[in-house]
Amino acid sequence: MVYEHRNNVWIIRAGRNKERERLFLEKGVISLDLNLQLLDHFDENLEDFRNLPHDHKQHHFLGEKYKDFDRSFRKEFDEAVKDIDYSEREQRPEVVKKMKSLNSKLKDFNEEMKQFSATMQKFDEFEKREFIKEMISAKLATLDHTILDQWAAEIFHFVSAMRTHDTVVLPVENEEIAYIGKVREGYRYRDGFGDLSHYRRIIWSDDKVPFRDFCPKFTEMLVPGACLILVNDDCKDSILEIASKVYF
């Protein structure tokens, strides 16, 4: 495929996050969002993950520890009060002493349970994170080659094939309007800017172009899952004509 310098036309989609469209226009940039595409392929896996028992191991082991303590405590309590005559004054100090000892054990057990609960919560979180890692590895290994081909093509187009002065169309699909832009410079990367870390600078037109002003095939090109689309044939010429008339 031949890419004509300064004559290519691209459709860039911000994704389903409306905030990204606003950032594109305010910051004068475009970027790729492959994360949302990847997440779409985990729909059933995430449903299964959501239905996993919450804090399963924590609740199981907490229950076991409580049962063990309950059996031991009941036995100690029965021993402490056995053969005590509450009407005898001389036995009251001994009863108070035994009750204080049992109360102290209850407090110690309560503190132990709090610490154990915190530890088990961390363990549950660790196990679930490992589950997600395995899920991602397994899914990536089974992704259809057509999907990988599409992602590879979009990254190649964004980083290498797109040139300065190329025309860019940003569709706002729920409003059926689009913004026209011109590529100002090559691909850049800056650490710590989230979705906009991988970017290109764009000069955007102030004009909003209705979808109906583009070629009849324009909406057909907005296929699900595609973030960056190279426009060819009659649609390319019609967009270039529109771009020549808008105000930058």
C-alpha positions in Angstrom: 0.0 0.0 0.0 1.4 3.4 -0.9 0.9 6.3 1.4 0.9 9.6 -0.4 2.8 12.2 1.6 0.5 15.0 2.8 -2.6 13.5 1.1 -3.7 10.7 3.5 -7.0 11.0 5.3 -7.6 9.2 8.6 -10.6 8.7 10.8 -9.6 8.7 14.4 -12.1 7.5 17.1 -11.7 8.7 20.7 -13.5 5.7 22.1 -16.6 5.4 24.3 -15.2 7.9 26.8 -16.7 11.3 25.9 -14.0 12.9 28.0 -11.4 11.8 25.5 -13.1 13.6 22.6 -13.1 16.8 24.7 -9.4 16.3 25.5 -8.5 15.7 21.9 -10.1 19.0 20.9 -8.9 21.1 23.9 -5.3 19.7 23.9 -5.0 19.6 20.1 -3.9 16.0 20.1 -5.0 12.5 19.1 -4.1 9.1 20.6 -4.9 5.5 20.3 -7.1 3.7 22.9 -6.4 -0.1 22.5 -7.2 -0.7 26.2 -11.0 -0.5 25.7 -10.7 -2.8 22.7 -8.8 -5.4 24.7 -11.2 -5.2 27.6 -14.1 -6.0 25.2 -12.6 -9.5 24.7 -13.0 -10.3 28.4 -16.7 -10.0 28.7 -17.5 -13.6 29.7 -14.3 -14.0 31.7 -15.1 -10.9 33.8 -18.7 -12.1 34.3 -17.2 -15.4 35.7 -14.8 -13.4 37.9 -17.5 -11.2 39.2 -19.5 -14.2 40.3 -16.6 -15.7 42.3 -17.4 -15.8 46.1 -16.3 -12.6 47.7 -13.6 -13.1 50.3 -14.2 -16.8 50.1 -11.0 -18.0 51.9 -11.2 -15.2 54.5 -14.7 -16.2 55.6 -13.9 -19.9 55.6 -10.8 -19.6 57.8 -12.4 -17.0 60.1 -15.3 -19.4 60.6 -12.9 -22.2 61.5 -10.9 -20.1 63.9 -14.1 -18.9 65.6 -15.4 -22.5 66.0 -12.1 -23.5 67.6 -12.1 -20.6 69.9 -15.8 -21.1 70.8 -15.2 -24.7 71.8 -12.2 -23.9 73.9 -13.9 -20.8 75.5 -17.0 -22.7 76.4 -15.0 -25.4 78.0 -13.0 -22.9 80.1 -16.1 -21.0 81.1 -17.8 -24.2 82.2 -14.7 -25.1 84.3 -14.6 -21.6 85.8 -18.2 -21.6 87.0 -18.4 -25.2 88.0 -19.2 -25.8 91.7 -19.4 -22.1 92.4 -22.0 -21.0 95.0 -22.8 -17.4 94.1 -24.4 -16.9 97.5 -21.1 -17.4 99.3 -19.3 -14.1 99.7 -15.9 -15.7 100.1 -16.2 -17.2 96.6 -17.0 -13.8 94.9 -13.3 -12.6 94.5 -12.4 -15.9 92.9 -15.4 -15.6 90.5 -14.4 -12.0 89.6 -10.8 -13.2 89.0 -11.9 -16.0 86.6 -14.3 -13.7 84.8 -11.6 -11.1 84.3 -9.3 -13.8 82.9 -12.0 -15.0 80.4 -12.8 -11.4 79.4 -9.1 -10.8 78.7 -9.0 -13.9 76.5 -12.1 -12.5 74.6 -10.3 -9.2 74.0 -7.1 -11.0 72.9 -9.1 -13.2 70.5 -10.9 -10.2 69.1 -7.6 -8.4 68.3 -6.2 -11.6 66.8 -9.3 -12.0 64.6 -8.9 -8.4 63.4 -5.3 -9.0 62.4 -6.1 -12.3 60.8 -9.0 -10.7 58.9 -6.7 -8.0 57.5 -4.1 -10.7 56.5 -6.7 -12.9 54.8 -8.1 -9.9 52.9 -4.7 -9.2 51.5 -4.3 -12.9 50.6 -7.7 -12.9 48.9 -6.8 -9.8 46.9 -3.5 -11.4 45.9 -5.2 -14.6 44.7 -7.7 -12.6 42.6 -5.0 -10.5 41.0 -3.2 -13.7 40.1 -6.4 -15.1 38.7 -6.7 -12.0 36.5 -3.1 -12.3 35.3 -3.7 -15.9 34.3 -7.0 -14.9 32.6 -5.2 -12.1 30.6 -2.4 -14.5 29.5 -4.8 -17.2 28.4 -7.0 -14.7 26.5 -4.1 -13.1 24.7 -2.8 -16.5 23.6 -6.2 -17.3 22.0 -7.1 -14.0 20.4 -8.1 -14.3 16.8 -5.3 -13.3 14.4 -7.6 -10.9 12.6 -7.9 -8.9 15.8 -4.1 -8.9 16.4 -3.6 -7.9 12.7 -6.0 -5.0 13.2 -4.2 -3.7 16.3 -0.8 -4.1 14.6 -2.1 -2.2 11.6 -3.5 0.6 13.8 -0.3 1.0 15.8 1.8 1.0 12.6 -0.5 3.6 11.0 -0.5 5.8 14.1 3.3 5.7 14.7 4.7 5.4 11.2 2.3 5.8 8.3 0.5 9.0 9.4 2.4 12.0 8.2 2.6 15.7 9.0 -0.2 17.6 7.2 -2.4 14.5 6.8 -6.1 15.2 7.3 -7.8 13.7 10.4 -11.5 13.3 11.0 -12.8 13.0 14.6 -16.4 11.7 14.5 -18.7 12.5 17.4 -21.1 9.6 16.7 -23.9 10.3 19.1 -24.3 13.8 17.6 -23.5 12.7 14.0 -21.0 15.5 13.5 -17.2 15.5 13.0 -14.2 17.7 13.5 -11.6 18.1 10.8 -7.9 18.4 11.7 -4.4 18.5 10.3 -1.5 16.6 11.7 1.1 19.0 13.0 4.0 16.7 13.9 5.1 13.1 14.2 4.3 10.5 16.8 5.5 11.4 20.3 5.5 9.7 23.7 5.6 11.3 27.1 5.5 9.4 30.3 2.7 10.0 32.9 0.0 11.4 30.7 -2.3 8.3 30.8 -4.5 8.0 27.7 -2.6 10.8 26.1 0.9 9.5 26.6 1.1 8.2 23.0 0.0 11.1 20.9 0.2 13.3 17.8 -0.4 17.1 17.8 -3.3 18.2 15.7 -4.6 21.6 14.4 -8.4 21.3 14.7 -10.9 23.3 12.6 -13.5 25.3 14.5 -16.2 24.0 12.1 -18.5 21.1 13.0 -19.2 19.0 9.9 -22.5 17.0 9.8 -22.1 13.3 8.8 -24.5 14.0 5.9 -21.9 16.2 4.2 -19.4 13.4 3.9 -19.6 10.6 1.3 -22.4 8.0 1.6 -20.0 5.3 2.8 -18.7 7.4 5.7 -20.8 5.8 8.4 -20.2 2.4 7.0 -16.5 2.9 7.7 -17.1 3.4 11.4 -17.0 -0.4 12.1 -17.0 -1.6 15.7 -13.6 -1.9 17.3 -11.7 0.2 14.8 -9.9 3.2 16.3 -7.9 4.4 13.3 -9.1 4.1 9.7 -7.3 4.9 6.5 -9.8 6.5 4.1 -9.5 5.8 0.4 -11.3 6.3 -3.0 -14.1 8.7 -3.4 -14.6 9.3 0.4 -11.0 10.4 0.6 -11.5 13.0 -2.1 -14.8 14.3 -0.6 -13.1 14.7 2.8 -10.2 16.6 1.3 -12.6 18.9 -0.5 -14.4 19.6 2.8 -11.1 20.1 4.6 -10.1 22.7 2.0 -13.2 24.8 2.9 -13.2 24.7 6.7 -11.5 27.3 8.9 -8.4 26.3 10.8 
